[in-house]
Amino acid sequence: MAHGSIPHFHNTEGLRSIEVGSKEFMCIGALPPFDHPHIFIDMGKDNEVVCSYCSTLYVYKAELGAGHANPASAIFRAYAA
């Protein structure tokens, strides 16, 4: 699966919440191999959403900018082998 322009976030650190600069993104749970199915999340008009797999609370913060997160360590970057 190509990751293209849809940001992917993870909560390997087990944080209570993660601030994100995108309202549409993928949650992967934890870093592989401990990830859950990569699910598309669309906040719509809301500013918070809970992942139905890992219960991570994502909070939208426009000032972060698309594809960014606080903490930055929550951004998943896939590397080709």
N, C-alpha and C positions, 0 to 999 in steps of 0.2 A: 504494500500500500504506500503510495507516494504521500508525503506529508504536505507538499505544496504550501499554500499560504494559510492553512488553518493551524493556529497555534495548538500545541499539545502541552499539557501541564500534568505534573505528578505530585504526590504528597508522600514521598519516601520518608521524610522527616517526621511524619505524624503530627503535623501542625493542626491547630484548631480551625484556622481559616487561612486562605490564600487570596491576596488581592491581585486582580488581573485587569489588564487594559483592553480586553476583548470580551464582547458579549456572546460571541460564538467561538467555541473551541472544543478540543477533545480532552477528556480526562482519561488518563491511563492507570490511575491508582498509584502504584509504586513503580520504581524502575524495574525493567525486565531482569530476571525472570519472574519477579513477584507482581507483575502488572495484572490488572483485570482487563476484561474486554474493553478496547478503546472505544469510548462512547462519545457521540456528538452531543454537546450541550448548547442550547440556545436560551439565553436569559430573557429574550423578548424585551418587554418594557420594565421588567424587574431589575434590581441592582444586586440581588443575591440569589444564589441557587445552591442546592445541596446535591452532590453526586449520588445517584441511586445505588451505586455499587460500593463505594468506599466511605460515603458520608462526609466527604470533605466539603466544607462551606467555602464557596467561591464568592468573593465580593468585588463588584465592578468599580474600578477607579479610573475614570477617563484620563486623568493626568499621567498615568503610567504609559499610555500609548499602546496601540495594537500589538499584540504578541509579547508584551512584557508582563512581568509578575513581580510581586513583593512577597517573599524573597525571590531574587532572581534564580536561585537554585531550584525552584519549582518548574522551570522551563525545561521541557524535554527536547533534546536535540538528538535525532537519529543519525548515526554515522554508518556509512556503508563499509562493509568489511572488505 
